[in-house]
Amino acid sequence: MGQGRWRRAVSQAGRSVAVWGVSTVTMLVLAGILPDFRLQSPDGDSATTIAVTAAAGAGVFGVLSALAWPLLVRLLLLVPALVLGLLVFFLNGSLLLLALRLNPSGQSEAAPETAVI
């Protein structure tokens, strides 16, 4: 039984390292593509410094995501009960507007506020 726990722990660690590596490469690619996304100082840094900066950024992002998402999901569990009723009105209003616009006669129309109400 202890061997199964170790196997799961090693597997999870391997997945975490793989995700961290892919995130690091993604940050490096984004830094190369996007002009406002920089991983180096304006004077220029070595490739090693840039790679370490990308790896650190990916690691911090991963840790923050691991902490923030469960908290956010728990907070948002309360929202559907409160917002679902309003969402139904907006969805039905949007579908009504779409239906009126797709009407082949072209004579039907409604303001968005009226469709929602």
N, C-alpha and C positions, 0 to 999 in steps of 0.2 A: 504494500500500500504506500509506503514511503517513496518507492521508486516512481510511482505515478505522479506524485506531487512534484518531485524533482523534474520529471519530464515536462510537466505543464509549465513549471517556472522557467526552465530553459527555453521552451517554445515561446513563451510570452516575451522573454528577454530578447530572443532572436527577432520576433516581430517588431518589438520596439526599436531595436537597432536598425532594422530594415526601413521602418517608417522614418526614423531620424535621418538616415542616409538619403532617402528619396526627397525628404523635405529640404535637406541641405542642397542637393543638386537643383531642386526647383528654385530655391532662393538664388543660387548662382546664375541660373538661366534667366530668371526675372531681372536680375541686376544687369545682365548683358542686353536684354531686350528693352526694358523700360527706362527711359531717360531719368525719371525722378526717383528711381529705386537704386540706391547706392550702398555698397558694402565696403567702400574704401574711402580714405580721406581724399580731398581734392588734390593733394600732392602726389597721390599714388602710393600703393602698398604692394608688398610682395604677394605672390600667389598664395603662399602659405598663410599669411595674415588674413587675406580675403576668405580663404577656405575655413579658417578657424572662426572668423566672424560669422560666416554663413552657418556653420555648425552650431555655434553658440546661440544664434538667433533662432534657428530651427528648434533647438532644445528648449529654450525659454518659451517659445510659442507653444510647443507641445505640452509643457508643464502647465502653462496658463490655460490652455484649452482643456486639459484634463481636470483642472480645478473649476473652471468657469462653467463648462457645459452642464455638468450634473446640477449645479446650483441653479442655472438658468432654466433647465428643464423642470426642476421642482417648483420654481416660481411660476413658470408658465402653465403648470397643471391647474392653477386656479383661474387662469385667464379664459380658457374655453367655456367654462360654465357662464362667465359673465359676458363674453363677447359673441358667443355662438348665436344668440338671438339676433344681435345686430348684423352679424355676418350674413345671416339668412336673408335679411332685407336687402342688403347690398348685392348679394348674388342674384336674387330674384329680379331686382331692378336692372342689373346688368344684362341678364338674359332677356328681359322685356325690351330693353333698348336694342339689343342685337336682333331680336325677332322683328321689331318694328322697322329696322333698317333693311332687313332681308325681305321684307314684304314686297312682292312683285308689283303691287298696285302703286307703290310709292306715295300713297296718300296719308299714311300713318306716321305720326311723329310725336315725341314727348321729350320734355326737358329731363335731364338726368335726375334732378331732385324729385320731379313728379313720378318718374318710374320707380324710384326707391320707395317713395311713400305709397 
